[in-house]
Amino acid sequence: MDPSAIGGCKPDAAICTRGVTRDFKAGQQTITVLHGIDTDIRAGELTFVVGESGSGKTTLISIMCGILYPTLGEVKVFGTDIYRLSDTELVKFRLQNIGFIFQQYNLIPSIDAASNAAVPLIAQGMGRLEARERAKAMLERLNIGNQADKLPNQLSGGQQQRVAIARALVHEPRLVVCDEPTAALDASSGRRVMDLLREVAVAADRACIIVTHDNRIFDLADRIIQLEDGRITHDGTTMPDGH
């Protein structure tokens, strides 16, 4: 499907949002976290979403990748209106097209690092042995291949994060969505992870979105979108003056 033909999305849009609003209930009060977000995330770019805590960054990316439903608005991912899919179709779409790197890692505590990284491949039907080998190769690329047989509680925070990154990349998704992927890493490890994300996740038919507060990596972005109080206040190739 041609994204340019639906909802005014740009032809190179990996993600297109129109009028995306999200409300939450707090007792008797309704709090609006996102106010009618219109944006196109282009394929072939490394896009950062930045802003203060509470600005709506994580809510926005959760809606963009099919985890959290918008109160109003439309979201199209590679031309598919994801919130018109059934629950089963949406799960299948995410599995085939999207890789997630969560801030809290969300590793399964009872299985080792390689098995954690292999989860998307196994969910797609790949045999466990082949999936583990593919996962081990990705762990090697992240310089933790020697930790493949360890359980999450035997790993440092930075090592757990790299296992989570391997899990997000192992099935080569078209869209990778990351919430603070370098937060637990030192500067050199963070740069290495960003280089890998660009190598694996950014191509003419792929896109990568990163929510981050890490100003050490701002210069690596192709595009920076800044949110304040649930609205886009800046969209450009660099941070605005004063940041």
Sequence and secondary structure as in RCSB ss.txt:
>XXXX:A:sequence
MDPSAIGGCKPDAAICTRGVTRDFKAGQQTITVLHGIDTDIRAGELTFVVGESGSGKTTLISIMCGILYPTLGEV
KVFGTDIYRLSDTELVKFRLQNIGFIFQQYNLIPSIDAASNAAVPLIAQGMGRLEARERAKAMLERLNIGNQADK
LPNQLSGGQQQRVAIARALVHEPRLVVCDEPTAALDASSGRRVMDLLREVAVAADRACIIVTHDNRIFDLADRII
QLEDGRITHDGTTMPDGH
>XXXX:A:secstr
  GGGSTT  TTEEEEEEEEEEEEEETTEEEEEEEEEEEEEETT EEEEE STTSSHHHHHHHHTTSS  SEEEE
EETTEEGGGS HHHHHHHHHHHEEEE TT    TTS HHHHHHHHHHHTT  HHHHHHHHHHHHHHTT GGGTTS
 GGGS HHHHHHHHHHHHHTT  SEEEEESTTTTS HHHHHHHHHHHHHHH BTTBEEEEE   TTSGGG SEEE
EEETTEEEEEESS  TT 
